[in-house]
Amino acid sequence: MKVVLPDSSELELPDGATGLEAAAAIGPKLAEQAVLVRSNGSVQDLRLPLQDGQQIQILTTRDTDDPDALYVLRHSAAHLLAEAVRRLYPGTKIAIGPPIENGFYYDFEFPEPIGEDALEQIEDEIRRELKEGRTWERREVDAEEAKRYFAGDDEPYKVELVDTAEGPITLYTQGDFTDLCRGPHLQNSKPIKALKLTSLAGAHWRGDEKNTQLTRIYETAF
């Protein structure tokens, strides 16, 4: 198959080749620095297969001002936040953690309330994760397998999200933490150079005041 690069040249690849394999075919440095594929205005995880004739642009760690590249970096940082919270506060239930305009947030149900003084400890734990290094692995599963996994992990919010998910169900794992997520994600945590937990807030699950009130942690990363 062939894919079309931004300069309109064609790159020949084996059928089913991924974005990362396309980057490697162009050069090892590009493969090392690649963070996502952009195609017809949409973003695509590097780990996903490409289609014959697809027009692609491979964004890298050098594209620090590109909003799509920054989105992926911050989304991956959100998963590091969730891993840190789970490690520091066993029994915490994890809800959702999307990127937003100036950073990202993640909603949690803590066993006991936390205050602003907890942010520094959580931030230190994320920095420890970055020092250790993390890579992201993507796995596609069926809904029943995903529900069994999260039920076994005592994550009721994730089970509910599986029930309402559209399209393929994908799990991303870094370290000993696995999350329900569409992606895309970084290959590894090396591109995350700076981060800061900024504030706490209350937020009801799914925005419904009849539901459990969760703790929302805001963070930014670059």
N, CA, C and O of each residue as an XYZ file, in Angstrom:
888
protein
N       0.841     -1.192      0.000
C       0.000      0.000      0.000
C       0.878      1.244      0.000
O       2.079      1.171      0.258
N       0.262      2.389     -0.293
C       0.990      3.654     -0.307
C       0.223      4.685      0.513
O      -1.008      4.705      0.518
N       0.971      5.541      1.204
C       0.365      6.688      1.883
C       0.977      7.951      1.289
O       2.068      7.922      0.720
N       0.260      9.055      1.432
C       0.679     10.314      0.822
C       1.197     11.249      1.914
O       0.507     11.499      2.903
N       2.411     11.762      1.731
C       3.046     12.632      2.709
C       2.701     14.093      2.424
O       2.177     14.395      1.352
N       2.981     15.007      3.360
C       2.602     16.420      3.175
C       3.148     17.074      1.912
O       2.532     18.001      1.385
N       4.305     16.605      1.412
C       4.861     17.186      0.184
C       4.304     16.521     -1.071
O       4.816     16.727     -2.172
N       3.240     15.712     -0.895
C       2.542     14.988     -1.970
C       3.315     13.787     -2.499
O       2.863     13.133     -3.439
N       4.477     13.483     -1.914
C       5.186     12.269     -2.303
C       4.482     11.064     -1.686
O       3.749     11.190     -0.704
N       4.718      9.890     -2.281
C       4.083      8.673     -1.801
C       5.106      7.785     -1.107
O       6.250      7.668     -1.545
N       4.679      7.172     -0.035
C       5.527      6.253      0.723
C       4.913      4.868      0.642
O       3.763      4.667      1.031
N       5.677      3.918      0.137
C       5.176      2.553      0.004
C       5.452      1.782      1.284
O       6.561      1.811      1.817
N       4.423      1.090      1.770
C       4.499      0.362      3.037
C       3.818     -0.988      2.903
O       2.991     -1.176      2.010
N       4.149     -1.931      3.776
C       3.410     -3.200      3.790
C       1.951     -2.949      4.171
O       1.653     -2.003      4.900
N       1.055     -3.784      3.686
C      -0.354     -3.660      4.054
C      -0.503     -3.718      5.573
O       0.106     -4.556      6.238
N      -1.319     -2.821      6.105
C      -1.560     -2.811      7.542
C      -0.498     -2.113      8.359
O      -0.534     -2.172      9.588
N       0.448     -1.452      7.713
C       1.502     -0.760      8.450
C       0.911      0.356      9.307
O      -0.085      0.977      8.936
N       1.530      0.601     10.447
C       1.059      1.628     11.371
C       1.740      2.967     11.082
O       2.670      3.056     10.280
N       1.250      3.996     11.758
C       1.887      5.296     11.642
C       3.326      5.266     12.108
O       4.187      5.918     11.516
N       3.594      4.516     13.163
C       4.959      4.405     13.663
C       5.859      3.701     12.651
O       7.025      4.065     12.494
N       5.324      2.701     11.973
C       6.108      2.019     10.938
C       6.349      2.933      9.750
O       7.397      2.850      9.109
N       5.394      3.805      9.445
C       5.609      4.796      8.388
C       6.719      5.756      8.777
O       7.569      6.093      7.953
N       6.715      6.199     10.029
C       7.773      7.088     10.501
C       9.136      6.414     10.417
O      10.116      7.041     10.015
N       9.201      5.136     10.797
C      10.468      4.401     10.749
C      10.950      4.229      9.318
O      12.154      4.227      9.065
N      10.018      4.084      8.380
C      10.409      3.942      6.972
C      11.025      5.230      6.443
O      11.857      5.197      5.536
N      10.619      6.363      7.007
C      11.205      7.643      6.598
C      12.558      7.841      7.263
O      13.500      8.310      6.623
N      12.664      7.490      8.536
C      13.944      7.631      9.225
C      13.838      7.297     10.692
O      12.788      7.521     11.294
N      14.909      6.758     11.298
C      14.860      6.357     12.707
C      14.633      7.529     13.661
O      13.990      7.369     14.698
N      15.156      8.701     13.318
C      14.977      9.860     14.195
C      13.517     10.275     14.229
O      12.991     10.626     15.285
N      12.859     10.234     13.070
C      11.442     10.573     13.021
C      10.634      9.581     13.846
O       9.717      9.974     14.568
N      10.967      8.305     13.743
C      10.250      7.287     14.507
C      10.430      7.501     16.010
O       9.495      7.300     16.785
N      11.611      7.902     16.411
C      11.891      8.128     17.829
C      11.105      9.325     18.364
O      10.644      9.307     19.506
N      10.953     10.362     17.542
C      10.340     11.605     18.001
C       8.841     11.696     17.688
O       8.185     12.632     18.145
N       8.294     10.771     16.939
C       6.893     10.841     16.519
C       5.947     10.777     17.718
O       6.176     10.018     18.660
N       4.885     11.580     17.674
C       3.893     11.565     18.751
C       2.490     11.213     18.263
O       1.698     10.669     19.031
N       2.166     11.511     17.006
C       0.864     11.129     16.473
C       0.825     11.339     14.971
O       1.713     11.959     14.386
N      -0.222     10.809     14.363
C      -0.486     10.992     12.935
C      -1.688     11.916     12.795
O      -2.702     11.743     13.471
N      -1.561     12.905     11.906
C      -2.709     13.738     11.564
C      -3.108     13.424     10.132
O      -2.266     13.379      9.235
N      -4.400     13.208      9.930
C      -4.888     12.804      8.613
C      -6.219     13.478      8.340
O      -7.194     13.249      9.056
N      -6.262     14.300      7.319
C      -7.501     14.993      6.929
C      -8.135     15.726      8.106
O      -9.353     15.698      8.284
N      -7.298     16.382      8.905
C      -7.786     17.185     10.014
C      -8.072     16.425     11.291
O      -8.421     17.033     12.303
N      -7.933     15.104     11.270
C      -8.168     14.284     12.459
C      -6.851     13.718     12.968
O      -5.898     13.561     12.205
N      -6.801     13.411     14.266
C      -5.591     12.816     14.833
C      -5.786     11.310     14.977
O      -6.896     10.820     15.186
N      -4.680     10.602     14.859
C      -4.706      9.143     14.907
C      -3.492      8.653     15.678
O      -2.380      9.145     15.485
N      -3.712      7.685     16.548
C      -2.617      7.115     17.316
C      -1.591      6.474     16.384
O      -1.945      5.845     15.386
N      -0.321      6.644     16.727
C       0.759      6.063     15.933
C       0.651      4.549     15.807
O       1.150      3.960     14.848
N      -0.004      3.925     16.779
C      -0.057      2.467     16.817
C      -1.124      1.885     15.895
O      -1.178      0.672     15.696
N      -1.970      2.742     15.331
C      -3.064      2.266     14.489
C      -2.609      2.043     13.046
O      -1.722      2.746     12.562
N      -3.208      1.073     12.359
C      -2.843      0.841     10.961
C      -3.313      1.974     10.059
O      -4.342      2.601     10.311
N      -2.555      2.221      9.019
C      -2.900      3.219      8.008
C      -3.659      2.556      6.872
O      -3.640      1.335      6.713
N      -4.330      3.393      6.083
C      -5.094      2.887      4.945
C      -4.398      3.247      3.641
O      -3.698      4.256      3.550
N      -4.602      2.409      2.639
C      -4.017      2.674      1.326
C      -4.524      4.014      0.793
O      -5.729      4.265      0.767
N      -3.597      4.867      0.371
C      -3.952      6.170     -0.169
C      -4.174      7.260      0.863
O      -4.477      8.400      0.509
N      -4.027      6.921      2.136
C      -4.288      7.890      3.203
C      -3.243      9.011      3.178
O      -2.049      8.761      3.014
N      -3.711     10.233      3.343
C      -2.817     11.374      3.465
C      -2.447     11.541      4.930
O      -3.327     11.636      5.785
N      -1.149     11.577      5.226
C      -0.728     11.622      6.625
C       0.327     12.699      6.850
O       1.114     13.033      5.964
N       0.310     13.222      8.060
C       1.363     14.095      8.561
C       1.778     13.540      9.905
O       0.926     13.315     10.764
N       3.056     13.316     10.110
C       3.552     12.773     11.371
C       4.075     13.920     12.219
O       5.045     14.584     11.853
N       3.426     14.149     13.358
C       3.864     15.189     14.276
C       4.866     14.606     15.272
O       4.793     13.429     15.627
N       5.797     15.443     15.714
C       6.884     14.967     16.564
C       7.002     15.821     17.821
O       6.254     16.778     18.021
N       7.955     15.449     18.654
C       8.227     16.200     19.877
C       8.713     17.612     19.576
O       8.717     18.460     20.468
N       9.115     17.879     18.361
C       9.560     19.234     17.997
C       8.377     20.175     17.750
O       8.541     21.395     17.740
N       7.196     19.609     17.554
C       6.013     20.418     17.253
C       5.355     20.904     18.544
O       4.181     20.631     18.796
N       6.124     21.624     19.351
C       5.664     22.000     20.683
C       4.531     23.017     20.661
O       3.784     23.134     21.633
N       4.396     23.752     19.562
C       3.332     24.754     19.484
C       2.096     24.249     18.755
O       1.106     24.972     18.636
N       2.143     23.030     18.271
C       0.999     22.491     17.553
C      -0.059     22.031     18.548
O       0.258     21.248     19.443
N      -1.295     22.486     18.425
C      -2.320     22.135     19.421
C      -2.614     20.640     19.484
O      -2.922     20.125     20.559
N      -2.526     19.935     18.367
C      -2.778     18.496     18.388
C      -1.677     17.752     19.133
O      -1.960     16.841     19.912
N      -0.415     18.136     18.897
C       0.698     17.500     19.597
C       0.625     17.786     21.096
O       0.883     16.907     21.918
N       0.271     19.022     21.442
C       0.156     19.392     22.845
C      -1.006     18.652     23.504
O      -0.916     18.270     24.671
N      -2.090     18.449     22.768
C      -3.239     17.692     23.273
C      -2.811     16.279     23.673
O      -3.160     15.798     24.751
N      -2.061     15.627     22.802
C      -1.637     14.253     23.080
C      -0.711     14.216     24.288
O      -0.833     13.331     25.136
N       0.209     15.163     24.373
C       1.124     15.210     25.513
C       0.338     15.382     26.817
O       0.600     14.687     27.799
N      -0.612     16.299     26.824
C      -1.373     16.544     28.048
C      -2.291     15.374     28.391
O      -2.512     15.078     29.565
N      -2.815     14.720     27.382
C      -3.655     13.551     27.648
C      -2.831     12.437     28.286
O      -3.304     11.757     29.197
N      -1.617     12.251     27.819
C      -0.735     11.246     28.423
C      -0.370     11.650     29.846
O      -0.293     10.796     30.729
N      -0.145     12.947     30.081
C       0.150     13.420     31.428
C      -1.025     13.177     32.371
O      -0.823     12.912     33.556
N      -2.250     13.266     31.855
C      -3.424     12.984     32.680
C      -3.404     11.547     33.188
O      -3.797     11.283     34.324
N      -2.952     10.630     32.359
C      -2.853      9.234     32.792
C      -1.782      9.066     33.865
O      -1.927      8.234     34.761
N      -0.709      9.849     33.780
C       0.307      9.817     34.838
C      -0.281     10.318     36.158
O       0.021      9.780     37.223
N      -1.119     11.349     36.080
C      -1.798     11.846     37.273
C      -2.661     10.758     37.895
O      -2.628     10.554     39.108
N      -3.429     10.065     37.074
C      -4.296      9.012     37.597
C      -3.472      7.885     38.232
O      -3.847      7.359     39.280
N      -2.361      7.519     37.606
C      -1.491      6.482     38.178
C      -0.956      6.931     39.530
O      -0.926      6.149     40.480
N      -0.533      8.194     39.617
C       0.017      8.707     40.872
C      -1.025      8.706     41.979
O      -0.732      8.326     43.113
N      -2.247      9.131     41.652
C      -3.308      9.165     42.653
C      -3.633      7.763     43.146
O      -3.799      7.549     44.346
N      -3.722      6.815     42.232
C      -4.014      5.432     42.628
C      -2.928      4.884     43.555
O      -3.217      4.157     44.506
N      -1.688      5.240     43.268
C      -0.586      4.723     44.080
C      -0.602      5.352     45.488
O      -0.369      4.666     46.483
N      -0.876      6.652     45.554
C      -0.823      7.361     46.832
C      -2.078      7.149     47.681
O      -2.016      7.176     48.910
N      -3.214      6.938     47.014
C      -4.485      6.826     47.725
C      -5.200      5.551     47.290
O      -6.138      5.611     46.494
N      -4.768      4.398     47.802
C      -5.417      3.131     47.427
C      -6.913      3.172     47.705
O      -7.360      3.704     48.721
N      -7.663      2.606     46.792
C      -9.113      2.599     46.929
C      -9.800      3.747     46.220
O     -11.029      3.816     46.187
N      -9.005      4.657     45.646
C      -9.592      5.760     44.892
C     -10.243      5.239     43.620
O      -9.672      4.396     42.927
N     -11.439      5.739     43.310
C     -12.143      5.395     42.079
C     -11.870      6.488     41.038
O     -11.902      7.679     41.347
N     -11.603      6.061     39.811
C     -11.186      6.986     38.760
C     -12.323      7.187     37.773
O     -12.941      6.224     37.320
N     -12.597      8.451     37.442
C     -13.688      8.762     36.518
C     -13.124      9.122     35.140
O     -12.698      8.236     34.399
N     -13.117     10.416     34.790
C     -12.648     10.810     33.458
C     -11.554     11.871     33.583
O     -11.451     12.560     34.598
N     -10.737     11.988     32.526
C      -9.627     12.929     32.563
C      -9.275     13.490     31.204
O      -8.257     13.099     30.633
N     -10.077     14.392     30.664
C      -9.802     14.911     29.322
C      -8.887     16.138     29.324
O      -8.852     16.881     30.305
N      -8.147     16.354     28.234
C      -7.455     17.628     28.061
C      -8.477     18.747     27.872
O      -9.557     18.529     27.324
N      -8.123     19.944     28.330
C      -8.933     21.136     28.121
C      -8.038     22.232     27.561
O      -6.866     21.984     27.280
N      -8.563     23.423     27.397
C      -7.848     24.462     26.658
C      -6.457     24.745     27.212
O      -5.498     24.843     26.446
N      -6.333     24.876     28.517
C      -5.049     25.259     29.091
C      -4.378     24.152     29.887
O      -3.475     24.422     30.678
N      -4.802     22.920     29.692
C      -4.200     21.811     30.421
C      -5.105     20.599     30.371
O      -5.504     20.151     29.296
N      -5.426     20.073     31.536
C      -6.312     18.913     31.606
C      -6.782     18.765     33.049
O      -6.273     19.431     33.950
N      -7.743     17.895     33.252
C      -8.155     17.558     34.613
C      -8.456     16.075     34.674
O      -8.589     15.405     33.650
N      -8.560     15.575     35.902
C      -9.020     14.202     36.111
C      -9.918     14.208     37.335
O      -9.607     14.843     38.343
N     -11.041     13.492     37.240
C     -11.997     13.405     38.335
C     -11.797     12.093     39.097
O     -11.629     11.028     38.503
N     -11.820     12.199     40.433
C     -11.592     11.045     41.298
C     -12.619     11.015     42.429
O     -13.113     12.053     42.870
N     -12.926      9.811     42.882
C     -13.656      9.628     44.127
C     -12.668      9.082     45.149
O     -12.345      7.894     45.132
N     -12.193      9.939     46.029
C     -11.213      9.542     47.044
C     -11.914      8.861     48.217
O     -13.060      9.187     48.525
N     -11.237      7.920     48.871
C     -11.829      7.305     50.070
C     -12.110      8.328     51.159
O     -13.110      8.228     51.870
N     -11.225      9.313     51.291
C     -11.389     10.426     52.223
C     -11.077     11.716     51.468
O     -10.258     11.703     50.549
N     -11.709     12.824     51.833
C     -11.455     14.087     51.133
C      -9.977     14.485     51.207
O      -9.302     14.213     52.200
N      -9.492     15.123     50.161
C      -8.138     15.674     50.168
C      -8.238     17.194     50.014
O      -9.246     17.725     49.548
N      -7.173     17.873     50.416
C      -7.129     19.318     50.301
C      -6.028     19.761     49.369
O      -5.313     18.938     48.797
N      -5.895     21.072     49.220
C      -4.882     21.643     48.330
C      -3.475     21.194     48.710
O      -2.592     21.120     47.856
N      -3.267     20.893     49.998
C      -1.936     20.489     50.445
C      -1.507     19.148     49.853
O      -0.323     18.812     49.882
N      -2.455     18.379     49.316
C      -2.118     17.085     48.711
C      -1.508     17.233     47.328
O      -0.867     16.307     46.832
N      -1.699     18.389     46.698
C      -1.254     18.556     45.313
C       0.260     18.409     45.178
O       0.748     17.814     44.216
N       0.990     18.944     46.129
C       2.449     18.865     46.042
C       2.925     17.421     46.107
O       3.828     17.031     45.367
N       2.327     16.631     46.980
C       2.709     15.227     47.093
C       2.388     14.462     45.810
O       3.187     13.648     45.346
N       1.206     14.731     45.238
C       0.834     14.061     43.988
C       1.769     14.478     42.858
O       2.185     13.649     42.049
N       2.093     15.760     42.810
C       3.007     16.253     41.785
C       4.372     15.589     41.906
O       4.982     15.222     40.902
N       4.848     15.438     43.135
C       6.140     14.767     43.351
C       6.090     13.325     42.846
O       7.066     12.820     42.292
N       4.946     12.668     43.043
C       4.807     11.283     42.583
C       4.837     11.210     41.057
O       5.427     10.292     40.487
N       4.198     12.185     40.394
C       4.248     12.210     38.926
C       5.685     12.427     38.453
O       6.122     11.803     37.486
N       6.415     13.306     39.128
C       7.814     13.536     38.742
C       8.641     12.261     38.923
O       9.560     11.994     38.149
N       8.309     11.484     39.945
C       8.999     10.210     40.124
C       8.696      9.272     38.951
O       9.588      8.580     38.458
N       7.450      9.252     38.513
C       7.088      8.440     37.353
C       7.881      8.873     36.117
O       8.378      8.040     35.359
N       7.988     10.192     35.931
C       8.726     10.700     34.774
C      10.199     10.324     34.855
O      10.826     10.010     33.844
N      10.741     10.359     36.061
C      12.144      9.979     36.234
C      12.346      8.500     35.911
O      13.336      8.120     35.286
N      11.396      7.672     36.346
C      11.454      6.237     36.035
C      11.247      5.998     34.541
O      11.842      5.091     33.960
N      10.397      6.822     33.926
C      10.038      6.643     32.521
C       8.814      5.756     32.383
O       8.664      4.761     33.092
N       7.938      6.134     31.453
C       6.747      5.348     31.169
C       6.574      5.214     29.658
O       6.884      6.136     28.904
N       6.082      4.071     29.232
C       5.678      3.876     27.842
C       4.199      3.494     27.837
O       3.685      2.937     28.806
N       3.526      3.805     26.728
C       2.101      3.490     26.617
C       1.893      2.337     25.642
O       2.409      2.342     24.524
N       1.129      1.355     26.092
C       0.771      0.213     25.249
C      -0.732      0.240     25.012
O      -1.520      0.415     25.941
N      -1.110      0.065     23.760
C      -2.524      0.100     23.376
C      -3.041     -1.303     23.127
O      -2.369     -2.122     22.500
N      -4.254     -1.579     23.627
C      -4.861     -2.890     23.411
C      -6.339     -2.705     23.121
O      -7.026     -1.972     23.832
N      -6.830     -3.359     22.089
C      -8.246     -3.296     21.737
C      -8.934     -4.544     22.263
O      -8.468     -5.662     22.040
N     -10.055     -4.347     22.968
C     -10.767     -5.466     23.582
C     -12.252     -5.323     23.290
O     -12.703     -4.269     22.841
N     -13.015     -6.388     23.545
C     -14.463     -6.253     23.414
C     -15.031     -5.701     24.716
O     -14.348     -5.676     25.739
N     -16.269     -5.264     24.669
C     -16.877     -4.584     25.813
C     -16.940     -5.480     27.042
O     -16.691     -5.017     28.155
N     -17.269     -6.749     26.858
C     -17.401     -7.640     28.008
C     -16.067     -7.836     28.708
O     -16.009     -7.868     29.937
N     -14.997     -7.968     27.938
C     -13.670     -8.114     28.543
C     -13.295     -6.857     29.323
O     -12.758     -6.937     30.427
N     -13.583     -5.699     28.738
C     -13.271     -4.443     29.419
C     -14.061     -4.321     30.720
O     -13.509     -3.911     31.742
N     -15.345     -4.671     30.692
C     -16.164     -4.573     31.895
C     -15.675     -5.542     32.970
O     -15.662     -5.201     34.153
N     -15.276     -6.733     32.572
C     -14.743     -7.689     33.554
C     -13.475     -7.134     34.189
O     -13.273     -7.231     35.399
N     -12.623     -6.548     33.346
C     -11.358     -6.025     33.870
C     -11.615     -4.931     34.897
O     -11.067     -4.974     35.998
N     -12.441     -3.952     34.548
C     -12.639     -2.818     35.445
C     -13.502     -3.180     36.653
O     -13.331     -2.601     37.725
N     -14.418     -4.121     36.496
C     -15.162     -4.600     37.658
C     -14.218     -5.286     38.639
O     -14.328     -5.102     39.851
N     -13.294     -6.076     38.106
C     -12.309     -6.741     38.953
C     -11.355     -5.770     39.609
O     -10.810     -6.050     40.676
N     -11.149     -4.618     38.971
C     -10.267     -3.586     39.511
C     -11.029     -2.600     40.386
O     -10.469     -1.596     40.827
N     -12.314     -2.885     40.639
C     -13.171     -2.042     41.466
C     -13.214     -0.611     40.949
O     -13.004      0.346     41.695
N     -13.492     -0.489     39.649
C     -13.584      0.827     39.001
C     -14.978      0.968     38.370
O     -15.128      0.785     37.162
N     -16.002      1.294     39.183
C     -17.377      1.329     38.668
C     -17.607      2.397     37.602
O     -18.431      2.206     36.708
N     -16.891      3.516     37.684
C     -17.089      4.558     36.676
C     -16.614      4.089     35.307
O     -17.214      4.416     34.283
N     -15.537      3.324     35.299
C     -15.036      2.798     34.030
C     -16.005      1.765     33.451
O     -16.216      1.723     32.239
N     -16.588      0.943     34.305
C     -17.574     -0.031     33.832
C     -18.740      0.699     33.176
O     -19.213      0.292     32.115
N     -19.202      1.773     33.802
C     -20.304      2.551     33.234
C     -19.900      3.193     31.913
O     -20.708      3.263     30.986
N     -18.675      3.656     31.820
C     -18.208      4.268     30.573
C     -18.132      3.241     29.443
O     -18.411      3.565     28.288
N     -17.756      2.012     29.772
C     -17.745      0.958     28.753
C     -19.149      0.757     28.205
O     -19.325      0.575     27.000
N     -20.145      0.790     29.076
C     -21.535      0.572     28.654
C     -22.006      1.620     27.656
O     -22.865      1.337     26.820
N     -21.458      2.821     27.731
C     -21.920      3.906     26.857
C     -20.909      4.233     25.753
O     -21.107      5.181     24.993
N     -19.838      3.458     25.665
C     -18.803      3.744     24.672
C     -19.279      3.415     23.268
O     -20.034      2.465     23.060
N     -18.827      4.211     22.310
C     -19.117      3.964     20.899
C     -17.828      3.594     20.182
O     -16.768      4.156     20.459
N     -17.926      2.651     19.264
C     -16.747      2.242     18.514
C     -15.893      1.256     19.295
O     -16.330      0.740     20.323
N     -14.675      0.985     18.819
C     -13.798      0.009     19.473
C     -13.479      0.414     20.912
O     -13.343      1.600     21.216
N     -13.361     -0.569     21.784
C     -12.975     -0.343     23.175
C     -11.468     -0.520     23.261
O     -10.942     -1.578     22.915
N     -10.777      0.507     23.719
C      -9.312      0.412     23.797
C      -8.840      0.720     25.206
O      -9.389      1.581     25.893
N      -7.812     -0.002     25.618
C      -7.158      0.184     26.909
C      -5.725      0.629     26.657
O      -5.054      0.132     25.752
N      -5.274      1.561     27.462
C      -3.876      1.997     27.413
C      -3.242      1.726     28.773
O      -3.814      2.039     29.817
N      -2.061      1.143     28.738
C      -1.346      0.790     29.964
C      -0.007      1.499     30.004
O       0.745      1.496     29.030
N       0.284      2.119     31.166
C       1.642      2.595     31.429
C       1.987      2.197     32.850
O       1.172      2.360     33.759
N       3.191      1.675     33.048
C       3.549      1.169     34.365
C       2.580      0.079     34.781
O       2.312     -0.854     34.024
N       2.050      0.207     36.010
C       1.076     -0.786     36.484
C      -0.347     -0.246     36.443
O      -1.227     -0.738     37.149
N      -0.567      0.772     35.609
C      -1.877      1.420     35.522
C      -2.463      1.244     34.129
O      -1.804      1.516     33.125
N      -3.716      0.783     34.079
C      -4.442      0.609     32.820
C      -5.703      1.439     32.861
O      -6.432      1.435     33.853
N      -5.962      2.163     31.760
C      -7.121      3.044     31.709
C      -7.910      2.789     30.431
O      -7.361      2.393     29.402
N      -9.202      3.025     30.528
C     -10.094      3.007     29.365
C      -9.891      4.318     28.612
O     -10.046      5.390     29.196
N      -9.552      4.252     27.338
C      -9.198      5.483     26.633
C      -9.211      5.257     25.130
O      -8.814      4.194     24.654
N      -9.670      6.262     24.376
C      -9.611      6.195     22.920
C      -8.222      6.560     22.395
O      -7.869      6.203     21.272
N      -7.432      7.273     23.211
C      -6.159      7.761     22.729
C      -6.366      9.023     21.901
O      -7.450      9.604     21.948
N      -5.370      9.465     21.150
C      -4.036      8.868     21.067
C      -3.153      9.232     22.257
O      -3.469     10.124     23.045
N      -2.030      8.507     22.359
C      -1.065      8.755     23.421
C       0.350      8.830     22.863
O       0.640      8.356     21.765
N       1.220      9.446     23.666
C       2.637      9.453     23.349
C       3.170      8.022     23.312
O       2.565      7.105     23.867
N       4.310      7.850     22.650
C       5.000      6.566     22.743
C       5.520      6.343     24.159
O       5.391      5.255     24.719
N       6.109      7.395     24.725
C       6.680      7.329     26.067
C       6.614      8.711     26.699
O       6.197      9.678     26.061
N       7.027      8.796     27.957
C       6.865     10.030     28.722
C       7.993     11.039     28.521
O       7.950     12.116     29.115
N       9.000     10.726     27.704
C      10.143     11.626     27.539
C       9.762     13.034     27.084
O      10.385     13.994     27.538
N       8.756     13.206     26.196
C       8.437     14.566     25.751
C       7.856     15.467     26.840
O       7.816     16.684     26.657
N       7.405     14.913     27.964
C       6.798     15.735     29.020
C       7.922     16.368     29.827
O       8.571     15.692     30.626
N       8.154     17.645     29.628
C       9.278     18.338     30.249
C       8.875     19.145     31.476
O       9.699     19.360     32.365
N       7.634     19.592     31.542
C       7.196     20.425     32.655
C       5.734     20.153     32.955
O       4.937     19.946     32.040
N       5.380     20.153     34.230
C       3.983     19.976     34.617
C       3.739     20.670     35.943
O       4.666     20.915     36.715
N       2.490     20.979     36.191
C       2.108     21.642     37.429
C       0.657     21.328     37.752
O      -0.229     21.537     36.923
N       0.411     20.818     38.973
C      -0.959     20.697     39.464
C      -1.405     22.075     39.925
O      -0.708     22.728     40.701
N      -2.557     22.519     39.452
C      -2.932     23.915     39.675
C      -4.038     24.117     40.701
O      -4.010     25.105     41.435
N      -5.011     23.211     40.776
C      -6.114     23.457     41.709
C      -6.986     22.222     41.876
O      -6.878     21.250     41.128
N      -7.855     22.289     42.884
C      -8.879     21.277     43.138
C     -10.252     21.902     42.965
O     -10.425     23.105     43.159
N     -11.221     21.087     42.602
C     -12.601     21.555     42.530
C     -13.523     20.352     42.726
O     -13.087     19.205     42.619
N     -14.786     20.616     43.011
C     -15.784     19.558     43.074
C     -16.490     19.431     41.733
O     -16.686     20.425     41.034
N     -16.867     18.222     41.377
C     -17.574     17.994     40.112
C     -18.422     16.740     40.257
O     -17.923     15.691     40.663
N     -19.702     16.849     39.925
C     -20.572     15.674     39.992
C     -20.332     14.777     38.782
O     -20.067     15.249     37.676
N     -20.431     13.488     39.018
C     -20.263     12.505     37.947
C     -21.263     12.781     36.830
O     -22.467     12.894     37.061
N     -20.737     12.887     35.625
C     -21.510     13.174     34.424
C     -22.248     14.515     34.500
O     -23.213     14.736     33.769
N     -21.795     15.407     35.385
C     -22.391     16.735     35.476
C     -23.784     16.772     36.066
O     -24.484     17.778     35.946
N     -24.200     15.673     36.711
C     -25.540     15.568     37.278
C     -25.443     15.688     38.796
O     -24.812     14.857     39.448
N     -26.067     16.719     39.355
C     -25.960     16.949     40.790
C     -26.591     15.833     41.619
O     -26.377     15.776     42.830
N     -27.359     14.952     40.997
C     -27.917     13.803     41.708
C     -26.867     12.694     41.886
O     -27.045     11.787     42.699
N     -25.787     12.779     41.127
C     -24.739     11.769     41.193
C     -23.688     12.126     42.238
O     -23.706     13.215     42.811
N     -22.784     11.201     42.474
C     -21.711     11.386     43.449
C     -20.863     12.606     43.108
O     -20.536     12.842     41.945
N     -20.512     13.379     44.134
C     -19.595     14.491     43.904
C     -18.168     13.967     43.955
O     -17.765     13.301     44.909
N     -17.414     14.281     42.911
C     -16.035     13.832     42.772
C     -15.087     14.990     43.031
O     -15.504     16.146     43.107
N     -13.817     14.670     43.163
C     -12.777     15.680     43.292
C     -12.067     15.827     41.962
O     -11.531     14.856     41.428
N     -12.061     17.029     41.431
C     -11.421     17.303     40.150
C     -10.062     17.951     40.398
O      -9.969     18.967     41.087
N      -9.020     17.363     39.838
C      -7.671     17.920     39.936
C      -7.298     18.487     38.578
O      -7.344     17.793     37.562
N      -6.926     19.763     38.580
C      -6.494     20.435     37.365
C      -4.965     20.427     37.280
O      -4.273     20.563     38.289
N      -4.458     20.266     36.070
C      -3.012     20.237     35.853
C      -2.714     20.763     34.471
O      -3.567     20.723     33.584
N      -1.513     21.252     34.286
C      -1.059     21.587     32.958
C       0.305     20.937     32.737
O       1.025     20.643     33.691
N       0.650     20.718     31.478
C       1.919     20.074     31.151
C       2.392     20.571     29.792
O       1.596     20.953     28.934
N       3.706     20.556     29.623
C       4.319     21.012     28.360
C       5.466     20.080     28.001
O       6.122     20.275     26.978
